[in-house]
């Protein structure tokens, strides 16, 4: 049976209203991105316009021919039609473990009047989920350390810790280099990452965006599913490095913040794993 790679960026993504069409499809990468400019149509779904100067985030799937036909129906696309709502084309999709050519649906040029508001983040989930109040936030690096919050005088936002979050399918890496060393990141390459899950008010989000360098595209917000005490929590906000680099050992003070903030929350086995990984990085 022939299968096809498809990149989705709107209501077909996990936990969105049309995701049922992909429930039986194989998820290749939940952190994926490609060239394009994203818009809110005002009808409860986004549209992607071709653009080499912008980036759109979404998910990459492997689908059967029948599943692809159902996606075509949803997107108002037919191979021979001249009045398609969306067109389907093959485009290069990036993800944490490489690049893949996949089908993507772009708004047909004669429907450009539907492009109401540009979604500057390029992420449909971020566009509407960040408006939730309160928001669950997964911290896996120095943001686990309350001393940093007190220093910034924002500790009032981080008083409610829901519990220890267990994120499957990712590995903790130090994939962005600052002048004094690496900084933590989650990379979708298998594995498990542990961290603290906070319940924060919406008005705390601008502080996190500044701290994580979202405006300068150092990190970007994303939403992941994780477990707390065996229960699944969906679409929890976290941050991931935009332009990932080869790992660099973090400075001692930064790693101390991770250990201090994680002690009492992260498992002993995971803490020991973090310490051993740092030893390896420092020898390189």
KAKA-V300210 format. One record per helix or strand of 2 or more residues. SS is the DSSP state (A for helix, B for strand). FROM is the first residue (numbers start at 1). TO is the last residue. If there is no record, write none. Layout:
ss->SS from->FROM to->TO
ss->SS from->FROM to->TO
//
This chain:
ss->B from->3 to->8
ss->A from->19 to->22
ss->B from->26 to->35
ss->B from->37 to->40
ss->B from->46 to->49
ss->B from->55 to->64
ss->A from->65 to->74
ss->B from->86 to->95
ss->B from->98 to->107
ss->A from->109 to->114
ss->B from->117 to->118
ss->A from->124 to->129
ss->B from->135 to->139
ss->A from->142 to->144
ss->A from->146 to->151
ss->A from->155 to->158
ss->B from->161 to->168
ss->B from->171 to->178
ss->B from->181 to->187
ss->B from->192 to->200
ss->A from->202 to->211
ss->B from->219 to->228
ss->B from->231 to->241
ss->A from->252 to->262
ss->A from->268 to->283
//
